[in-house]
Amino acid sequence: MSKWQLQDAKARFSKLIRQARKQGAQEVTVRGKPAAVVLSVDDYRRLQKKRPHFVDFMRHSPLRGADIRIERNTSPVREIEL
């Protein structure tokens, strides 16, 4: 990710936008500290895309209903003196 100082980002806004579209996210700093990130609209939309909840994901798994036996190892990992 490229870094831009705020004054450079303001002065070269068109270039900042072009680089965000071609190279990905661009970080803008204020007094040397990260303040904002400029993204292309495609990257932004990809991040905003709805993802299913984990439970819904598992319900639609192709392994749903398969006879899988999972056994838990109950042996202690290490001995502890109390």
C-alpha positions, 0 to 999 in steps of 0.5 A, a space after each residue: 500500500 502506498 503512503 501519501 502525506 495529506 498535502 500531497 494527496 490534496 495536490 495530486 488527487 487525480 493521481 491518488 485516484 488513478 493509483 487506487 484503481 490500478 495498484 489498490 488501497 492508498 494510505 493517507 497520513 496526517 503528521 506521519 500517522 495513518 488517517 485514511 485509506 482511499 480505495 477503488 469503487 470495486 475494492 469498496 464494493 467487494 468489502 461491502 458484499 454481504 457474507 453469510 453467517 457461519 451458521 448459515 454457511 454450515 447449514 448449506 455445507 455439502 457435508 451436512 448429514 454425512 456420518 462423520 465421527 469426531 472424537 476429542 482427545 481427553 489426555 492432558 497436554 502437560 502435567 501441572 503441579 498445583 
